[in-house]
Each structure stands twice: as C-alpha cells, then as structure tokens.
Amino acid sequence: MLTPEQQEAAAQYAMTLLNEEQIRSMQAAVLQALPPVEEWNSETLRAAVFSDDGKVPEALALLLPENANHVIIQLITAEGLDMADSEEMMAAVEALVKETGLDDGLTVKLAGNHAIYSRIEGEVMGSMAFMLVLSVLLMIAALYLIFPVRRRLVSLAYVLVGLVWTFGFMGWTGIPVSIATMATLPIIIGLGTDFGVQFHNRYEEEYRNSGFHAEQAAARAARHIGPAVGIAVVLMAASFLTMLLSKSPMMQQFGLVLAFGAVVCYAVELALMFATFALADRQGKTANGRRKAISDTKLSGFLYRYSGFVRKAAVPLLIAAVLLAGVGFWSDRKLVTETNMLNMIPQDMEGLVHSRELQDIAGSVTYLQFLVEAEDAADRDVLAWLSAVEERVAGHFAGVEGVRSLASVLGTVGVDVTEAAQADIDRAVGGLPASMLRTLVSEDRRYAALQVQIDPDMPSAEQLALLEEIERTALAANPPAGVAFSPAGTMVLAAVGVDNISANTALIKGLGVAVIVAGLLLIYRRIREPLFTVLPIAFVLGLVPLVLLLLGINYNPLTIALSSLVMGIGTEFTVLVMERYREEREHGADEKDAIRTAISKVGQAITASGLTVIVGFSTLIFVDFPVLREFGITTVIDTTLCLVFALTILPALVFAFGRGGGKTGDPAAAGRSRANRDSLNGGLTDTSRALQKPPASWSVRQRLLCRSAVFRRRSTTVRHKTP
C-alpha cells in the first residue's frame, strides 16, 4: 500500500506530463513514482493509475485511455524501415504476443502505420497474381471469340517468353519486384498479344493470297507487317522512357520495364511466330488448310462498312472530337491526385480498422518531424526560439492537433525557457527520463526535434504544403545564428515520395507527344502523315480526364502514369493503320479506298487485340484495392478510346483532308510498280537495278521501300517459278 506521501508524489509527477507524451516516457514517469518493483501489488498499481480522485490523470490518458479501459503499448522503431521490414517486425510481434500469453483473456489488436503497411505488399501481390491468371484465361477466351484464325494462342505463348526475358532484365539491372513493376505485367501481356495478333493476321492474309505457300506467306507477311509494328514499338518505347523524367524511382522503373518488355516481346514474336507458321504450314496445301486460312471475317466486313459511315460523317466526327478533347483538357484541372495511402487500400483491412479504432480512442499518433541542428540544441536561446515556433504553429494550421519539443516539455516541469538561467535548464534536462530525451534531443545535444501531431487522414499533398508553411514560420521567427531547421522522418519521406509520383506529369505528356511527332517526321519526311497519326492520340489524352471526371474517379499513383500508355498503345494502333493505308496507296488505290481497306484489314487485328486487352484488364475492376481497381478502370477506358479513335478519327482525317486521286506520287511507289513489272518479265532490268541506288534526296522510308521492292521482285520471280 502506498503511503499518502507516495500517492501525492505520483499524482503531482503525472500531472507534469503532456497528453502527447509517447508511451515510453509515460512508463518511465509512472515507474519513477512507484516503489521498487519487488514491492508492487494490485493495490499499489491501482493507487498510482487512479491517483486523480479515482480517475486516470489526464497526463496518462495516452497510456490508459478511456479511464484505463484500454492499455496502449507503443513500439518506437528505427528510421528507414520498408514494407518488408514492417512485415517481418509485425510477424515477430504477433508471435511474441502468443508466446507470452498476453492475448489470453484480453483482446490484443495491432495498429499503426506498420500494422497497415506490413500487409499492403502481400495483399497487392496476391491480388495481382490471382488477377493475372484470370486475365490470361479471359484473354484466351476473347481470342477464341474475336479472332477466328488457326493457332490463335501462339501469340500468348511467345508473350510468356518475352515476360521471362523481362524478369531477367529486371534481375540483371537490379529493378525490384514491387507494386509498380508488377502492374506492368498485364500491360506487357496485352501489348505482346497485340503484336502477335498483328503478325498472325497478316500471315493468314498472305497465306491465302499466295496460294497457300507457307514460306512465301511468312516472308511477305514479315516484310510488310514487321517494319510497321517495329516503327510503332520504337515510338511506344520512346514514350514509355519519358517516365524517366519522373522524380519517383517507382515511376522510372515502371516506364523502363514497360519499354524493355514491349521491345523484347516484339523481337521474340517477330523472330519466332513467322518461323513457327512456316514450319506448321509446310504441308498446309490441303482443303482443310485452305478452309481455315481466312482473313476476311465478319469483323473485317463490319469495319469496312463502318469506315463507309465515317466517310459520310467525317467532318461532324472531327468537330465533336475537337470539342470533347478541349473540354477534357479543361476538366483535367478539376481532377486531383489521391495522395493519402489510407484511401488507396481496402477499408476493411485489419490493420487499418484497428488503426481507426486507436485514433478514436487515443487521438492521432501521426507526427511530422522537424530536425533542429545547432552547436547546443539545449541552449537557452535555441529553446526560446523553439518555444516561439510552437506558439506560432499550434492552433494556426488546419489539421495540426498538437506541437511539442524540448522547450514545451521543460515548461511542464516548471522551467520557463525564456527566463530561466542556462544552469537551471541543464539541471532540468538532466532530470528528464532518458526515454523521453531520446525522442527530443540527441545525446550530444547537437540535434533536437520539433514534433507536430497531425490528422492521420491528411493527404500527402497537404502534408507537404504544411511542411513548407511550418518551415517558413520557423525561419520567420528569427532562429539564432548557426541553427538549421528542416523536415525529417519517415512521414516526410513518405509524403515526398507520393508527391514525386505526380511530379512532371505535364512535362512527360508533352515530351511524349514531341518524341512521337519527331519520330514520325523522321520516318515520313512530311507533316501530313505524322499529323494524321498523332491527332487521334492527342484527342484521347484530352478525352480521358473528362471521362474520369464523369465517373467520379481521380488520379492515383498508378493511373497517373497511364498517359504514357495512351501514347504508346494509341501510337501503335494509328501507325499500323497508316502503314497499311500507305501500302494500299502504293498499289495504286485512291485515298478513300486505301483507308477503307486499311481499316478492314488492320482494323480487325487491332480490334481483336484491343478487346483482348480490355477484357484482361476488366478483371482489376473487381479487386478490393481501390488503387488497383481504378488502375483497371482507367486502362480499360484508355484502351477503348485509343481503339475507337484509331478506327474513327484517323480515317475521318483522311476523308476530310485527303487530296484524293490515284497514286501518291511518291517515287518509291513508282519504283515498286516498275520493279514488279520487271520481275514478271523474269529479268533484272536497268530500272530495277537503279532502285538499289535511290537518289540521295529520298527519305529514309523511301530508300527502305525501294530496297524492299527489289527483294519483292526476287521473291515474286521465285514464286512464278514454283510449280
């Protein structure tokens, strides 16, 4: 039993503590007020705990909230713990609770940031793995329904080879397996499937047109579609690499893995798919082979008729696209980027639910830390300045629930740092519990901390703004000479990290479009084709924010990176249509027939691959994680708009602004025609020889076409000699 003097001493000491004191400090204070451990008993503890007329003193409320109906045990962890460390630590704590029997007869709940973050990565990885498998299964079903050709799953098989290469690249370069890099996998599968569908579609077309000669079909298909897809892949990879301008390493890794995965899938499928088809169809000149080698499907016929509709409504469609894109770019300012990690995870996650309960019981346990560096951080002038900073911050900023430093703690024990002598300050500092001092001032007194208690639901962007305001306030309070003041701690790093994800987004978008335009100008050497190719992408970039605004979806750290995906996949769609259009023009078709043929031939492959990607990503709509669900919804929206605009706006531009008439007037086109005539005559004439040395004024693409024409002449000669 405590003597009356001991009870009074315990009560007085407890009243000197702040409500915000950390648990270890509270424990130290209580222990100092109690007799030696060997004299403890239930009456001793009860008298100390309920020393305020039978109630828990206000100063101990954080340790024993709701009048001791709860007991809070706080672990003070080292700085720099990542999610893997948090997961390992929380597993050890759970094992310790069971081992000590603390949960026998009591309800023990783990709460706080570590309890939340230790579960996030495992939950996300599990969800992504399950949805990845489900996505592949749905893609297989979509290919069977939408793409009625032989061996339609070959592309998916070779995409898996590309994924193996991609993971090898990540291991070789040291890129970690994270939420961001895992998010690239369904995108790479979708892109790789798209490349394979394009190759497969063109092979089936050439196989039928060549009279079912497999080797000729493979060679001609590779010669036609290989460079077209290659151009799209190079531009796509360049747009992905613009994410290297992001301030976030996570986004840089996202763009780098996407670029490498796209290039590798293209290379693998180009090298293996045509060889596989040629080998498989070596004996394919059978009635069954002819029956199955079909390229003109119902989808192709529908797209040809749809292009006729676009031709009639070209101008209204373009006007509508311009208006919608303009409204979309304007509405982009109304979308905000979700930076509160707690809103990006399932709200029923155990750690988050327990943390909400802790917040309701004990108030916020989230602190923004500021580091004070001085020759002596416990100097009277430094502490007086810190006291002035606390007064300016407390109650003057929204979301701030409390402020403390060594100056305010000394004030609770009766030391007014603005008037006390340095000797009194030193004596008071020496009398504080070591556990308390460790959180407020370093052992050598060169560093001190200012801790600002904030609303845990404050978004990261607002936290950063608050950090800047407090820093300006502190510097405006005239710190003593030689004193440095700066933000520090894991909460600051987390806020900066999330904010960096959304940094430079406008620059990345602008540079991405510029890279695509520059690449197309280098290839075509004219402005018309690049404009026709890029404008549909620009319209999509404008329309996406409008659709998100109408759906009530904001950006988050994953969806904000999808502008590069829009540019990448949109460029591929439009480049493939443009390349087939130019090919038909070189055959002598007028502009209107050329674009309608391009839409019907290439469009069916684009539609098949686009719908496959849409079906695959639609699985993410049903996951529990809001960040992944919104990522899936946004990807479906982006891909759908890219597909629709490639098949609508690009032909509308050709119909509205095309020159009409017959041949393009391109020297390469005329050269190709002459080369074909030479090959039919069976000899290499002076004209076809001249094609091997085209004029220096010709563009890169014209030179490649001329060399390709000579190659086609030789292959045509071989074909006519084939019995």
Buried (B, 14 or more C-beta within 10 A) or exposed (E): EBEEEBBEBBBEBBBBBBBBBBBBBBBBBBEEBBBEEEEEEEEBEEBBBBBBEEEBBEBBBBBBBEEBEBEBEBEEBEEEBEBEBBBEBBEEBBEEBEEEEEEEEEEBBBBBBBBBBBBBBEBBBEBBEEBBEBBBEBBBEBBEEBBBBBBBBBBBBBBEBBBEBBBEBBEEEEBEEBBBBBBBBBBBBBBBBBBBBBBBBBBBBBBBBBEBBBBBBBBBBBBBBBBBBBBBBBBBBBBBBBBEBBBBBBBBBBBBBBBBBBBBBBBBBBEBBBEBBBEBBEEBEEEEBBEBBBBBBEBBEBBBEBBBEBBEBBEEBBEBBBEBBBBBBEBBEEBEBBBBBBBBBBEEBBBBBBBBEBBEBBBBBBBBBBBBBBEBBBBBBBBBBBBBBBBBBBEEBEBBBBBBBBBBBBBBEEBEBEEBEBEBBBEBBEEBBEBBBBBBBBEEBBBBBBBBBBBBBBBBBBBBBBBEBBBEBBEEBEBEEEBEBEBBBBBBEBBBBBBBBBBBBEEBBEBBBBBBBEBBBEBBBEEEBBBBBBBBBBBBBBBBBBBBBEEEBBBBBBBBBBBBBBBBBBBBBBBBBBBBBBBBBBBEBBBBBBBBBBBBBBBBBBBBBBBBBBBBBBBBBEBEBBBBBBBBBBBBBBBBBBBBBBBBBBBBBBBEEBEEEEBBEBBBBBBBBBBBEBBEEEEBBEEBEBBEEBEEEBBEBBBBBBBBBBBBBEBBBBBEEEE
